[in-house]
Amino acid sequence: MKDTETNGEGLGEQAGEQSHSELLKIRREKLSELREAGNDPFLVTKFERTCSAAQIHKEFESYENQNIRIAGRIVSWRDMGKASFLDLADEDSRIQLYFKLDNIGDEAYARFKKWDIGDIIGVEGVVFKTKRGEISVRVVSCQLLSKSLVPLPEKFHGMKDVDLRYRQRYLDLIVNPTVREVFVTRSKIIKEIRSFLDSKGFLEVETPVLQLIAGGANARPFITHHNVLDLEMHLRIALELHLKRLVVGGFNKVYEIGRVFRNEGISVRHNPEFTELEVYEAYSDYEGVMRLAEELIRTVASKVLGTTQIVYGGVQIDLAKPFERISMIDAVKKYTDVDFKTIKTLGEARAAAKQHNVNYAENDGKGNILNLFFEEYVEKNLVMPTFVTDYPVEISPLAKRSAKNLDLTERFELFIGGREYANAFSELNDPIDQRERFLAQAKRKQQGDLEANLADEDFVTALEYGLPPTGGLGIGIDRLVMLLTGSESIRDVLLFPTMKPLGTNQ
């Protein structure tokens, strides 16, 4: 029985005449026929290729009239009786295949006519250019390598269901070739980050994903259990504390690119697991890593995109220009006219919050309320690359206090297009102060703050042996990829984003 969906330009209309279940049945019947004839495609173990479609297009003059072997997936089919034109997609491009009865013989052509769009095939043939100027391969022999048992989405409309695209990324990549470019770019970005840091003398390391205490960030962890040791363990929420242990041990310049896990909501900016870059440099401070962050982002954009001019959210951004700098207090004053330099008590901070409709928790201090003002009124306005500095101690449990104001820390976050891209500080290396801040965090946790840190006594012990003055930097890789590819949702830059199971109401 012939599957009519392979019959050429009328694909969509002809396929529509049969139900999806009928098409599935047809394909399985074809597989049974192949197996009965001793031609089971799933028993094929390999196919030797000599080139890719991209190579043929790029170096046509070298390949013209040459015999080649190429393999890939059939993505379109134009049937002309005793001849057919197919489009073959491989890992990086597409190329037209020309099948003719006279070239491959009656028996092979009869087998070929029973193949379907979506099948994976290998062919041998001669490279040529058609009268219309299209680079093609004149097929002389062909082999079915894998049978597609499910029809691809109708080619004229593609795969438009965004939710389905994320759930079945493999199908998204097949029918939406431009999606592939985002992930190729992602790979290049990570490669250039490594190249940049390696050139600066940083050493790439790996630290544990499973940890007894989840620390290094204000975030709710995922909890698991180690059966043999009978221990509750956490998936890491940050890379920080183990990397700083390495600086204590004498690794003065280290970095890690790794997955971290936070048991929090899902949005266009958040996924429960994401990729983070953390960098630590001994004998530096937040000013040093601020310069490092700016140079890194500028260099990566230039290397990967070939330009520092990008457009994000419809706004032209020039990454070559020096990034702006403003303190959190000055930023809040700029956009609200509330000056926290003059607010001395918690009562005054609460009064200002009520006046400006800023909701705060009962255990929030003055520094927390300052940050709530910033999140409510300032972040969305930071469109051009901007370093926001001098964060309150209350929300910076691992950052060194500012010598100018002990209520603030030497910390910055980088904002572009109203979104945060980096977090960094002069690392707190005073073990006494660190223990006190851990205890304050533990108290907040007891009061119901699920994102507060637990006290990590081993980390405090490491600090007691001596951590040199150190600058630390964290950059969200996924958000950076979003910025450099113009992607609006984090799901567009994750190959397999976290999705709620179909049929659940939670």
FISE-125558 format. One record per residue (C-alpha): y, x, z. Coordinates in pm, 1 decimal, always signed. Layout:
py->Y	px->X	pz->Z
...
END
This chain:
py->+0.0	px->+0.0	pz->+0.0
py->+333.4	px->+146.3	pz->-102.6
py->+621.2	px->+168.8	pz->+146.1
py->+918.8	px->+35.5	pz->-53.1
py->+1175.3	px->+208.9	pz->+165.7
py->+1121.3	px->+528.8	pz->-36.0
py->+1230.8	px->+370.1	pz->-359.7
py->+1573.3	px->+523.0	pz->-398.3
py->+1932.8	px->+404.3	pz->-395.2
py->+1843.3	px->+50.4	pz->-289.4
py->+1689.4	px->+182.2	pz->+31.6
py->+1878.9	px->-35.0	pz->+274.9
py->+1831.8	px->-362.3	pz->+87.3
py->+1463.8	px->-299.2	pz->+8.3
py->+1378.3	px->-191.0	pz->+360.4
py->+1549.4	px->-502.5	pz->+487.9
py->+1296.4	px->-717.9	pz->+301.8
py->+1025.8	px->-600.5	pz->+541.4
py->+1022.3	px->-622.2	pz->+917.4
py->+1026.1	px->-307.9	pz->+1128.8
py->+671.0	px->-381.8	pz->+1246.5
py->+554.0	px->-408.4	pz->+884.4
py->+706.3	px->-70.8	pz->+802.1
py->+536.6	px->+84.3	pz->+1103.4
py->+206.5	px->-61.7	pz->+991.2
py->+253.2	px->+71.2	pz->+636.5
py->+318.5	px->+424.1	pz->+759.3
py->+14.9	px->+424.6	pz->+984.6
py->-199.2	px->+299.4	pz->+699.3
py->-72.3	px->+588.9	pz->+487.5
py->-165.2	px->+831.5	pz->+764.9
py->-516.0	px->+681.3	pz->+779.6
py->-552.7	px->+723.1	pz->+403.0
py->-444.4	px->+1085.7	pz->+428.6
py->-695.6	px->+1154.8	pz->+701.6
py->-977.8	px->+981.2	pz->+513.9
py->-899.7	px->+1198.7	pz->+212.0
py->-910.1	px->+1513.9	pz->+427.1
py->-533.6	px->+1568.4	pz->+409.8
py->-431.8	px->+1513.3	pz->+773.7
py->-76.9	px->+1656.6	pz->+791.9
py->-106.0	px->+1705.8	pz->+1166.9
py->-375.8	px->+1967.3	pz->+1113.6
py->-133.3	px->+2189.8	pz->+919.8
py->-43.8	px->+2481.8	pz->+1147.0
py->+230.0	px->+2665.4	pz->+957.0
py->+426.5	px->+2702.3	pz->+635.9
py->+572.2	px->+3035.4	pz->+530.4
py->+937.4	px->+2994.1	pz->+433.3
py->+1135.0	px->+3251.1	pz->+236.1
py->+1483.8	px->+3109.6	pz->+284.2
py->+1692.5	px->+2821.1	pz->+416.3
py->+1905.5	px->+2564.9	pz->+235.0
py->+2223.6	px->+2728.8	pz->+363.3
py->+2115.3	px->+3066.8	pz->+229.2
py->+2050.4	px->+2921.2	pz->-116.3
py->+2394.4	px->+2756.1	pz->-125.1
py->+2570.2	px->+3064.7	pz->+6.1
py->+2391.4	px->+3316.1	pz->-216.7
py->+2313.1	px->+3103.4	pz->-522.4
py->+2364.6	px->+3384.2	pz->-771.3
py->+2094.3	px->+3587.9	pz->-596.8
py->+1853.1	px->+3294.3	pz->-578.6
py->+1912.4	px->+3141.0	pz->-924.0
py->+1587.9	px->+3125.2	pz->-1128.9
py->+1402.0	px->+3280.2	pz->-835.9
py->+1087.4	px->+3133.6	pz->-682.7
py->+1140.5	px->+3028.2	pz->-320.0
py->+959.2	px->+2845.2	pz->-39.5
py->+1154.5	px->+2605.1	pz->+177.0
py->+1068.5	px->+2336.8	pz->+432.1
py->+1244.9	px->+2049.8	pz->+606.1
py->+1279.5	px->+1673.6	pz->+639.9
py->+1320.5	px->+1423.3	pz->+353.8
py->+1649.2	px->+1241.8	pz->+420.0
py->+1706.2	px->+1061.9	pz->+90.3
py->+1504.9	px->+972.5	pz->-220.7
py->+1602.2	px->+865.9	pz->-572.9
py->+1295.1	px->+754.1	pz->-766.6
py->+1313.5	px->+771.4	pz->-1148.1
py->+950.8	px->+700.2	pz->-1239.4
py->+799.6	px->+1028.0	pz->-1358.3
py->+1071.4	px->+1224.5	pz->-1179.5
py->+1236.3	px->+1200.7	pz->-840.5
py->+1529.1	px->+1363.6	pz->-663.2
py->+1498.3	px->+1417.7	pz->-289.0
py->+1742.7	px->+1559.9	pz->-37.8
py->+1577.8	px->+1799.4	pz->+206.2
py->+1744.6	px->+1879.0	pz->+540.6
py->+1650.6	px->+2191.8	pz->+732.5
py->+1808.1	px->+2347.1	pz->+1040.9
py->+2147.9	px->+2422.9	pz->+893.2
py->+2205.8	px->+2243.3	pz->+561.5
py->+2063.5	px->+2019.9	pz->+287.9
py->+1946.3	px->+2084.1	pz->-63.7
py->+1831.7	px->+1868.6	pz->-354.3
py->+1467.4	px->+1887.7	pz->-463.7
py->+1361.2	px->+1792.1	pz->-815.8
py->+1006.3	px->+1660.4	pz->-845.0
py->+867.9	px->+1603.0	pz->-1195.9
py->+520.0	px->+1487.6	pz->-1294.6
py->+488.8	px->+1755.1	pz->-1562.5
py->+572.9	px->+2033.0	pz->-1312.8
py->+334.8	px->+1952.8	pz->-1028.1
py->+55.5	px->+1761.3	pz->-1205.0
py->-76.9	px->+1407.7	pz->-1188.1
py->-278.0	px->+1440.6	pz->-866.7
py->-4.8	px->+1613.6	pz->-666.2
py->+259.1	px->+1373.7	pz->-797.2
py->+47.7	px->+1073.5	pz->-696.9
py->+14.8	px->+1210.7	pz->-343.2
py->+385.8	px->+1291.7	pz->-332.0
py->+481.5	px->+934.5	pz->-429.6
py->+320.2	px->+808.4	pz->-108.7
py->+544.4	px->+1015.3	pz->+115.1
py->+838.7	px->+861.1	pz->+302.8
py->+1191.4	px->+936.5	pz->+405.8
py->+1164.8	px->+1118.4	pz->+737.5
py->+849.1	px->+1310.8	pz->+643.5
py->+857.6	px->+1686.4	pz->+694.5
py->+745.2	px->+1879.7	pz->+387.1
py->+715.6	px->+2229.2	pz->+249.2
py->+776.0	px->+2309.8	pz->-116.1
py->+761.6	px->+2602.3	pz->-353.2
py->+990.6	px->+2602.8	pz->-653.0
py->+1262.1	px->+2761.2	pz->-864.6
py->+1630.9	px->+2747.9	pz->-777.7
py->+1857.6	px->+2610.3	pz->-1050.4
py->+2176.8	px->+2413.1	pz->-1100.8
py->+2171.8	px->+2064.9	pz->-1257.8
py->+2393.5	px->+1957.1	pz->-1547.2
py->+2622.4	px->+1803.0	pz->-1287.1
py->+2649.5	px->+2138.1	pz->-1114.0
py->+2437.2	px->+2059.7	pz->-805.4
py->+2229.7	px->+2343.9	pz->-667.8
py->+1867.2	px->+2230.7	pz->-657.2
py->+1504.6	px->+2340.4	pz->-637.6
py->+1262.7	px->+2254.7	pz->-920.8
py->+941.0	px->+2193.8	pz->-727.7
py->+614.5	px->+2343.1	pz->-858.0
py->+398.1	px->+2277.1	pz->-550.0
py->+439.8	px->+2072.8	pz->-234.3
py->+271.6	px->+2001.8	pz->+97.5
py->+311.5	px->+1732.9	pz->+361.7
py->+355.3	px->+1909.9	pz->+696.7
py->+420.2	px->+1620.0	pz->+933.7
py->+413.9	px->+1242.4	pz->+886.8
py->+708.5	px->+1038.1	pz->+1013.9
py->+558.9	px->+719.1	pz->+1156.7
py->+892.8	px->+551.0	pz->+1234.8
py->+1158.8	px->+479.6	pz->+966.7
py->+1495.6	px->+652.5	pz->+1006.8
py->+1804.5	px->+432.2	pz->+1051.5
py->+1942.5	px->+287.6	pz->+727.7
py->+2121.7	px->+573.0	pz->+556.7
py->+2444.7	px->+398.9	pz->+455.1
py->+2536.6	px->+297.7	pz->+808.8
py->+2376.1	px->+578.5	pz->+1004.1
py->+2323.0	px->+561.1	pz->+1378.3
py->+2627.6	px->+385.1	pz->+1522.2
py->+2488.2	px->+268.9	pz->+1859.4
py->+2644.9	px->+526.7	pz->+2092.3
py->+2409.0	px->+450.6	pz->+2380.2
py->+2106.6	px->+495.1	pz->+2152.9
py->+2249.0	px->+820.4	pz->+2017.3
py->+2256.7	px->+966.5	pz->+2368.5
py->+1910.9	px->+835.5	pz->+2458.1
py->+1749.0	px->+956.3	pz->+2137.5
py->+1946.4	px->+1271.5	pz->+2064.6
py->+1669.2	px->+1397.2	pz->+1836.0
py->+1732.1	px->+1097.7	pz->+1609.0
py->+2109.1	px->+1140.8	pz->+1637.6
py->+2074.0	px->+1499.5	pz->+1513.4
py->+1862.4	px->+1389.7	pz->+1217.5
py->+2090.5	px->+1115.3	pz->+1086.8
py->+2431.8	px->+1244.9	pz->+1199.6
py->+2449.2	px->+1607.6	pz->+1079.3
py->+2804.0	px->+1658.1	pz->+1212.0
py->+2673.3	px->+1614.5	pz->+1567.9
py->+2478.9	px->+1937.8	pz->+1524.4
py->+2804.1	px->+2129.6	pz->+1476.4
py->+2921.8	px->+2042.1	pz->+1828.0
py->+2612.5	px->+2199.2	pz->+1979.4
py->+2625.2	px->+2500.9	pz->+1751.0
py->+2983.8	px->+2548.2	pz->+1869.1
py->+2872.2	px->+2506.9	pz->+2230.9
py->+2620.7	px->+2786.7	pz->+2186.3
py->+2887.5	px->+3009.4	pz->+2030.6
py->+3127.6	px->+2938.7	pz->+2318.2
py->+2871.3	px->+3046.0	pz->+2578.2
py->+2784.4	px->+3353.2	pz->+2372.7
py->+3151.5	px->+3455.8	pz->+2353.5
py->+3201.7	px->+3396.6	pz->+2726.7
py->+2917.5	px->+3636.1	pz->+2796.1
py->+3053.6	px->+3886.8	pz->+2544.9
py->+3401.3	px->+3870.7	pz->+2700.4
py->+3279.5	px->+3920.2	pz->+3057.5
py->+3030.0	px->+4189.8	pz->+2960.4
py->+3313.0	px->+4378.7	pz->+2789.3
py->+3506.4	px->+4364.8	pz->+3117.2
py->+3221.5	px->+4527.1	pz->+3306.8
py->+3082.8	px->+4214.3	pz->+3474.1
py->+2709.2	px->+4188.6	pz->+3541.7
py->+2527.9	px->+3862.2	pz->+3469.0
py->+2292.8	px->+3756.4	pz->+3751.0
py->+2078.2	px->+3460.0	pz->+3852.4
py->+2080.2	px->+3286.2	pz->+4190.5
py->+1852.5	px->+3015.9	pz->+4341.2
py->+1866.0	px->+2656.3	pz->+4222.3
py->+1668.9	px->+2534.8	pz->+4524.9
py->+1860.7	px->+2597.7	pz->+4846.1
py->+1816.4	px->+2511.9	pz->+5213.7
py->+2188.0	px->+2441.4	pz->+5245.3
py->+2395.2	px->+2311.2	pz->+4954.9
py->+2735.0	px->+2477.8	pz->+4977.8
py->+3022.4	px->+2612.2	pz->+4773.9
py->+3179.7	px->+2278.3	pz->+4683.7
py->+3264.9	px->+1937.6	pz->+4824.3
py->+2986.9	px->+1735.9	pz->+4663.9
py->+2687.8	px->+1523.7	pz->+4756.3
py->+2363.5	px->+1710.4	pz->+4680.5
py->+2029.3	px->+1599.5	pz->+4544.0
py->+1761.2	px->+1635.9	pz->+4810.6
py->+1400.3	px->+1730.5	pz->+4744.9
py->+1103.6	px->+1849.4	pz->+4950.3
py->+894.9	px->+2164.4	pz->+4940.8
py->+543.6	px->+2054.7	pz->+5030.5
py->+385.2	px->+2389.1	pz->+5124.8
py->+670.6	px->+2494.6	pz->+5352.7
py->+735.4	px->+2134.4	pz->+5460.0
py->+1108.4	px->+2187.9	pz->+5410.2
py->+1388.2	px->+1965.3	pz->+5291.7
py->+1570.2	px->+2147.1	pz->+5015.2
py->+1871.7	px->+2081.4	pz->+4796.6
py->+1951.2	px->+2140.1	pz->+4431.9
py->+2255.0	px->+2366.1	pz->+4427.1
py->+2598.2	px->+2207.2	pz->+4396.6
py->+2768.8	px->+2538.1	pz->+4315.7
py->+2688.6	px->+2903.8	pz->+4248.4
py->+2943.8	px->+3046.3	pz->+4488.6
py->+2782.3	px->+3142.6	pz->+4816.4
py->+2495.3	px->+3345.0	pz->+4673.4
py->+2723.2	px->+3526.1	pz->+4429.6
py->+2954.6	px->+3628.4	pz->+4714.1
py->+2651.3	px->+3755.8	pz->+4905.8
py->+2596.0	px->+3987.3	pz->+4608.5
py->+2954.8	px->+4113.8	pz->+4632.8
py->+2887.0	px->+4188.6	pz->+5000.5
py->+2582.8	px->+4383.5	pz->+4882.4
py->+2789.9	px->+4600.0	pz->+4649.0
py->+2791.2	px->+4419.1	pz->+4314.3
py->+3166.0	px->+4429.8	pz->+4259.9
py->+3183.1	px->+4230.6	pz->+3934.9
py->+2926.6	px->+3954.5	pz->+3884.0
py->+2899.4	px->+3625.4	pz->+3700.6
py->+2648.6	px->+3348.3	pz->+3642.0
py->+2625.8	px->+3067.9	pz->+3388.3
py->+2393.5	px->+2808.0	pz->+3530.4
py->+2310.7	px->+2444.9	pz->+3593.3
py->+2444.8	px->+2280.1	pz->+3907.3
py->+2362.5	px->+1933.9	pz->+4037.6
py->+2584.8	px->+1680.0	pz->+4212.2
py->+2464.9	px->+1339.2	pz->+4324.5
py->+2773.6	px->+1152.3	pz->+4213.6
py->+2894.0	px->+900.9	pz->+3958.2
py->+2860.2	px->+920.6	pz->+3582.0
py->+3171.3	px->+898.6	pz->+3362.7
py->+3324.9	px->+1046.7	pz->+3049.1
py->+3396.5	px->+1358.0	pz->+3258.9
py->+3099.8	px->+1368.6	pz->+3495.2
py->+2725.4	px->+1414.4	pz->+3458.9
py->+2495.4	px->+1467.5	pz->+3760.2
py->+2381.7	px->+1801.2	pz->+3617.2
py->+2622.4	px->+2026.2	pz->+3434.8
py->+2678.9	px->+2389.1	pz->+3342.5
py->+2914.6	px->+2605.7	pz->+3538.7
py->+3048.2	px->+2957.4	pz->+3501.6
py->+3136.2	px->+3143.1	pz->+3820.0
py->+3289.2	px->+3491.0	pz->+3823.0
py->+3359.6	px->+3719.4	pz->+4119.7
py->+3554.8	px->+4043.0	pz->+4121.3
py->+3589.6	px->+4262.1	pz->+4429.1
py->+3933.5	px->+4404.0	pz->+4509.2
py->+4102.7	px->+4130.9	pz->+4309.2
py->+4269.5	px->+3803.8	pz->+4412.5
py->+4356.2	px->+3464.8	pz->+4268.3
py->+4636.1	px->+3618.1	pz->+4061.6
py->+4385.0	px->+3855.8	pz->+3903.4
py->+4132.3	px->+3586.5	pz->+3818.1
py->+4416.2	px->+3364.6	pz->+3695.9
py->+4494.4	px->+3625.8	pz->+3432.8
py->+4121.6	px->+3660.9	pz->+3362.9
py->+4078.3	px->+3284.9	pz->+3312.0
py->+4373.5	px->+3262.0	pz->+3074.7
py->+4254.7	px->+3556.9	pz->+2868.8
py->+3897.0	px->+3428.7	pz->+2861.7
py->+3986.0	px->+3081.7	pz->+2732.8
py->+4229.7	px->+3220.6	pz->+2476.6
py->+3980.1	px->+3481.1	pz->+2353.5
py->+3687.9	px->+3238.5	pz->+2329.9
py->+3895.7	px->+2987.0	pz->+2134.2
py->+4011.8	px->+3256.3	pz->+1893.4
py->+3661.2	px->+3398.3	pz->+1843.0
py->+3480.7	px->+3065.8	pz->+1803.4
py->+3744.3	px->+2851.9	pz->+1629.7
py->+3938.0	px->+3124.9	pz->+1453.3
py->+4258.9	px->+2990.9	pz->+1607.7
py->+4426.6	px->+2925.1	pz->+1942.4
py->+4583.6	px->+2605.9	pz->+1807.9
py->+4379.7	px->+2304.1	pz->+1911.2
py->+4429.2	px->+1928.6	pz->+1913.5
py->+4297.7	px->+1732.8	pz->+2208.6
py->+4359.9	px->+1365.7	pz->+2271.9
py->+4599.8	px->+1364.1	pz->+1977.8
py->+4813.6	px->+1638.7	pz->+2134.1
py->+4871.7	px->+1981.7	pz->+1978.9
py->+4800.7	px->+2257.6	pz->+2232.7
py->+4876.2	px->+2624.6	pz->+2177.2
py->+4645.5	px->+2836.2	pz->+2392.8
py->+4828.7	px->+3151.8	pz->+2284.7
py->+5136.7	px->+3059.5	pz->+2486.4
py->+5148.3	px->+3173.6	pz->+2850.3
py->+5001.7	px->+2903.2	pz->+3072.9
py->+5250.2	px->+2726.6	pz->+3297.9
py->+5238.6	px->+2766.6	pz->+3677.8
py->+5346.1	px->+2529.1	pz->+3953.2
py->+5251.9	px->+2483.9	pz->+4318.9
py->+5083.9	px->+2159.4	pz->+4427.8
py->+5375.8	px->+2075.0	pz->+4654.9
py->+5632.0	px->+2132.8	pz->+4377.5
py->+5421.1	px->+1932.3	pz->+4130.7
py->+5402.7	px->+1634.0	pz->+4369.0
py->+5778.6	px->+1654.2	pz->+4427.6
py->+5841.5	px->+1670.8	pz->+4050.6
py->+5651.0	px->+1350.8	pz->+3974.8
py->+5706.6	px->+1149.5	pz->+4295.8
py->+6020.0	px->+1295.4	pz->+4456.2
py->+5816.6	px->+1331.0	pz->+4776.3
py->+5868.9	px->+1677.1	pz->+4924.5
py->+5578.6	px->+1785.3	pz->+5145.1
py->+5778.0	px->+2091.9	pz->+5249.4
py->+5983.4	px->+1857.7	pz->+5465.8
py->+5687.0	px->+1651.0	pz->+5589.1
py->+5586.3	px->+1808.1	pz->+5919.1
py->+5353.4	px->+1556.7	pz->+6082.6
py->+5050.7	px->+1350.6	pz->+5989.7
py->+5247.2	px->+1036.0	pz->+6068.7
py->+5515.0	px->+1127.8	pz->+5816.8
py->+5248.2	px->+1198.0	pz->+5552.3
py->+5083.1	px->+861.3	pz->+5615.0
py->+5417.9	px->+682.5	pz->+5594.7
py->+5490.1	px->+847.1	pz->+5257.8
py->+5141.0	px->+751.7	pz->+5135.6
py->+5190.2	px->+386.2	pz->+5230.8
py->+5529.4	px->+380.5	pz->+5061.0
py->+5373.2	px->+511.7	pz->+4737.5
py->+5050.4	px->+307.1	pz->+4752.9
py->+4829.9	px->+612.7	pz->+4808.4
py->+4511.4	px->+510.7	pz->+4987.9
py->+4383.0	px->+757.5	pz->+5246.8
py->+4088.6	px->+766.3	pz->+5488.8
py->+4133.8	px->+756.2	pz->+5863.4
py->+4016.1	px->+1116.8	pz->+5902.1
py->+4237.4	px->+1253.4	pz->+5621.1
py->+4488.7	px->+1512.3	pz->+5733.9
py->+4826.6	px->+1597.8	pz->+5586.1
py->+4668.7	px->+1834.2	pz->+5331.3
py->+4423.5	px->+1569.1	pz->+5215.3
py->+4707.9	px->+1321.5	pz->+5166.7
py->+4904.0	px->+1580.3	pz->+4964.8
py->+4601.2	px->+1615.1	pz->+4739.2
py->+4570.7	px->+1236.4	pz->+4704.9
py->+4934.0	px->+1225.3	pz->+4587.6
py->+4852.3	px->+1497.6	pz->+4335.7
py->+4547.2	px->+1316.1	pz->+4199.9
py->+4729.5	px->+983.5	pz->+4174.4
py->+5060.3	px->+1093.7	pz->+4024.0
py->+5038.6	px->+1446.9	pz->+3886.6
py->+4705.9	px->+1528.7	pz->+3713.3
py->+4754.6	px->+1293.7	pz->+3417.6
py->+5089.8	px->+1457.1	pz->+3339.0
py->+4957.0	px->+1813.3	pz->+3313.0
py->+4897.4	px->+1813.8	pz->+2937.6
py->+4991.4	px->+2170.1	pz->+2847.2
py->+4776.1	px->+2442.2	pz->+3011.1
py->+4899.8	px->+2459.4	pz->+3371.5
py->+4785.6	px->+2652.4	pz->+3676.4
py->+4843.7	px->+2447.8	pz->+3992.0
py->+4856.4	px->+2678.8	pz->+4294.8
py->+4871.0	px->+2679.3	pz->+4675.0
py->+4619.4	px->+2412.5	pz->+4776.6
py->+4594.0	px->+2288.4	pz->+5137.1
py->+4342.0	px->+2456.8	pz->+5368.6
py->+4184.1	px->+2118.4	pz->+5445.3
py->+4046.7	px->+2080.6	pz->+5091.6
py->+3976.7	px->+2451.9	pz->+5036.6
py->+3712.2	px->+2555.6	pz->+5291.5
py->+3621.9	px->+2879.4	pz->+5112.3
py->+3969.1	px->+3001.7	pz->+5008.9
py->+4185.0	px->+3260.9	pz->+5184.6
py->+4495.8	px->+3136.8	pz->+5361.4
py->+4832.9	px->+3217.6	pz->+5210.4
py->+5023.0	px->+3479.4	pz->+5408.0
py->+5340.8	px->+3282.2	pz->+5330.4
py->+5211.4	px->+2953.1	pz->+5471.9
py->+4893.0	px->+2940.0	pz->+5680.1
py->+4846.5	px->+2568.2	pz->+5598.5
py->+4797.4	px->+2659.2	pz->+5232.5
py->+4551.7	px->+2880.3	pz->+5045.9
py->+4562.0	px->+3127.3	pz->+4760.4
py->+4390.7	px->+2883.2	pz->+4527.4
py->+4457.7	px->+2744.1	pz->+4183.2
py->+4312.0	px->+2488.8	pz->+3945.9
py->+4374.7	px->+2489.5	pz->+3570.9
py->+4465.9	px->+2161.5	pz->+3402.0
py->+4481.4	px->+2091.3	pz->+3028.6
py->+4525.6	px->+1747.5	pz->+2876.7
py->+4531.5	px->+1593.6	pz->+3223.9
py->+4188.2	px->+1732.4	pz->+3312.3
py->+4073.3	px->+2012.1	pz->+3540.0
py->+3902.7	px->+2307.2	pz->+3370.2
py->+3892.1	px->+2581.9	pz->+3632.6
py->+3898.6	px->+2628.8	pz->+4009.1
py->+3961.6	px->+2967.1	pz->+4168.8
py->+4088.9	px->+3144.1	pz->+4476.8
py->+4124.6	px->+3458.7	pz->+4675.3
py->+3795.9	px->+3438.1	pz->+4861.6
py->+3800.4	px->+3380.9	pz->+5234.6
py->+3643.5	px->+3694.7	pz->+5383.1
py->+3729.4	px->+3634.3	pz->+5750.5
py->+3394.9	px->+3532.2	pz->+5909.6
py->+3562.3	px->+3380.1	pz->+6216.1
py->+3790.5	px->+3159.4	pz->+6008.5
py->+3499.3	px->+3072.4	pz->+5776.7
py->+3280.3	px->+2955.9	pz->+6066.2
py->+3561.9	px->+2738.4	pz->+6199.4
py->+3613.4	px->+2578.6	pz->+5859.5
py->+3240.9	px->+2517.6	pz->+5821.7
py->+3241.1	px->+2345.5	pz->+6161.4
py->+3537.7	px->+2131.5	pz->+6053.6
py->+3344.6	px->+2036.9	pz->+5740.3
py->+3035.4	px->+1955.5	pz->+5946.4
py->+3247.8	px->+1727.6	pz->+6163.6
py->+3372.5	px->+1542.7	pz->+5855.4
py->+3011.0	px->+1505.5	pz->+5743.5
py->+2922.2	px->+1350.6	pz->+6081.1
py->+3211.4	px->+1110.9	pz->+6031.0
py->+3057.7	px->+990.3	pz->+5706.4
py->+3193.8	px->+1228.6	pz->+5440.4
py->+2883.8	px->+1279.0	pz->+5224.8
py->+3057.6	px->+1548.8	pz->+5017.1
py->+3149.4	px->+1774.2	pz->+5309.8
py->+2973.5	px->+2111.6	pz->+5342.5
py->+2716.7	px->+2200.9	pz->+5605.9
py->+2761.9	px->+2524.1	pz->+5801.6
py->+2580.6	px->+2813.1	pz->+5630.4
py->+2527.3	px->+3061.0	pz->+5913.8
py->+2356.2	px->+3318.2	pz->+5692.1
py->+2662.0	px->+3324.9	pz->+5467.0
py->+2883.3	px->+3378.0	pz->+5771.3
py->+2653.8	px->+3663.3	pz->+5875.3
py->+2699.4	px->+3817.8	pz->+5530.7
py->+3077.1	px->+3799.3	pz->+5578.8
py->+3040.1	px->+3967.9	pz->+5917.6
py->+2896.6	px->+4271.1	pz->+5739.0
py->+3213.6	px->+4277.5	pz->+5528.5
py->+3323.4	px->+4110.2	pz->+5206.0
py->+3596.5	px->+4310.4	pz->+5030.1
py->+3908.2	px->+4126.0	pz->+4909.9
py->+3766.5	px->+3925.7	pz->+4621.5
py->+3886.8	px->+3688.6	pz->+4352.2
py->+3652.0	px->+3410.1	pz->+4243.0
py->+3669.2	px->+3178.2	pz->+3942.3
py->+3472.6	px->+2871.0	pz->+3838.6
py->+3494.5	px->+2707.0	pz->+3494.6
py->+3312.8	px->+2392.3	pz->+3384.2
py->+3140.3	px->+2491.4	pz->+3061.4
py->+3089.6	px->+2132.2	pz->+2947.7
py->+3458.7	px->+2046.9	pz->+2982.9
py->+3559.1	px->+2365.6	pz->+2803.8
py->+3327.7	px->+2270.1	pz->+2516.6
py->+3485.4	px->+1923.0	pz->+2514.2
py->+3828.8	px->+2082.1	pz->+2485.3
py->+3737.0	px->+2321.4	pz->+2204.2
py->+3542.2	px->+2062.7	pz->+2003.1
py->+3782.1	px->+1772.5	pz->+2055.6
py->+3512.4	px->+1564.6	pz->+2229.7
py->+3630.7	px->+1278.9	pz->+2450.5
py->+3311.0	px->+1230.8	pz->+2652.8
py->+3096.1	px->+1484.3	pz->+2834.6
py->+2793.7	px->+1308.6	pz->+2684.9
py->+2905.8	px->+1427.5	pz->+2341.8
py->+2857.4	px->+1791.9	pz->+2445.5
py->+2531.7	px->+1750.7	pz->+2640.7
py->+2218.5	px->+1739.3	pz->+2430.3
py->+2044.5	px->+1514.2	pz->+2682.1
py->+2295.1	px->+1346.4	pz->+2916.2
py->+2173.1	px->+1153.6	pz->+3219.8
py->+2124.2	px->+786.7	pz->+3129.6
py->+2033.5	px->+478.7	pz->+3328.7
py->+1680.1	px->+366.2	pz->+3229.4
py->+1672.0	px->+69.8	pz->+2993.8
py->+1600.0	px->-261.1	pz->+3163.3
py->+1741.7	px->-164.7	pz->+3502.7
py->+2020.5	px->-353.5	pz->+3675.1
py->+2134.2	px->-70.5	pz->+3901.9
END
